[in-house]
Amino acid sequence: MKIKKGERKKLIEESKKVLKQNHEVYFTKPSPTLYPNQYSWDSGFISIGYSHYDQEKAEQELITLFQGQWKNGMLPHVVYNKTRKTGEFPHRKFWKISLSKNSTSLHTSGITQPPIHATACKTIYQNAKDKERALGFLEYMYPRLLDYHQYLYNYRDPENEGLVYIRHPWESGMDNSPLWDGIINIIHFGKEIKYKRSDTRHKIPLLQRPTKKEYDVYIRLIERFKKSKYDEKMIYKKSPFIVQNVLFNSVLNKSNKDLLWISKKVDGPKSQIKKWITKTTNSINKKLWNRNEKFFNDFNVVSNKKVHGFASSGFMPLYSEDCNKKQAKELVKLLSSKAFKEKRKSFLIPSWDIRRDEFKKYNYWRGPIWININWFISKGLSKYGFKNKSEDIRKNSIELVKKSGFHEYFDPFTGEGYGTKKFSWTASLLIDFLFKKK
Ligand code: 2M8
């Protein structure tokens, strides 16, 4: 597929229109109806899109997000819309974050999401027309980013392994991935909790969303956090969901590298960041690499076992450049195998091994293609010299949007769009793909 000049221009205009429509006063929501509040990693991707044509909006996006940062450095996964009530569940009061001595006065969730933000800040600086202003932005963001990374290493890496854990499936960003089935299936929490989902009200077929059982677990975990007053030590001791996730740690380590780059720009301390980088690279390689399956696996800290199965997140050390050349070759082999590609005409990258029973081509993170994952992996492949494969994924992503619009996720076989429409990160990352330097 060749992208013609006129076509490129049109797609960029359409992408900008999606972002414009989703823009609220100080931030951009992920989609018009399904997600009316600010989401952490969504805003990271969104700011990367803006960085190509609106420096001010790109900076504003992250400045607003970090206003929700907790006293202990945690960056919450949702910062609720300050300008209007939105009727989303879990709603702003559900989290009861004031139970924590570390929370903020804004309404936020009590969990985090993959820490893409240092990478987004570096990108904003690199694409900025007004470098002086961008330097001021980096100076403002640097201590906040550092606090966030420090929180992750202080509280989410209690054994000092160089690997941080997630404590809720929503923290992975890949909410209902089959990766969590083994944990979800054995969680017993006692009496039923009553709540009303809001994600099922938006005319999206239920089969494209998580199940009731999955949602029960999401909500019950939050209830546990409230019971522990969001005390990280207590949660670590008692929670059934403590996972060292490949995607989260790869995104973190890429951000560590970009934070080091920022610290050079703003003349900040570097030695701690360098230590994080070395330790996390080593641990991703030692603990998360599965020699037999030749793939990166998450680690379930509670059961002390690897989490098996081929999820698209297992390719992420390509993005953070944390794998060696031999591993990279193995990953490319797998990406081209029947686990991820059925026939010549199918699209890359399904979020789960297409040969498995758990694979559902339309169900959220259990099979469909997501543009953010394609963006990560395409970037990573290019770094390791797999230019053609990287280009295939970039072109597949553009083709999917051209064919079906700015959907949240896509069918790996037909390219049909699923989930919500006019999805912000599909638009913003398409802009980045289309602005790719020749
Ligand atoms: C999805 O997650 C939220 C909960 O955090 C949801 O299902 O309501 C995920 O795809 C997540 O990665 C994303 O950040 C969020 C908003 O786009 O939606």
Boltz pocket constraint, residues with backbone or C-beta under 6 A from the ligand:
constraints:
  - pocket:
      binder: B
      contacts: [[A, 30], [A, 35], [A, 39], [A, 40], [A, 41], [A, 42], [A, 77], [A, 89], [A, 170], [A, 172], [A, 173], [A, 174], [A, 175], [A, 199]]
      max_distance: 6.0
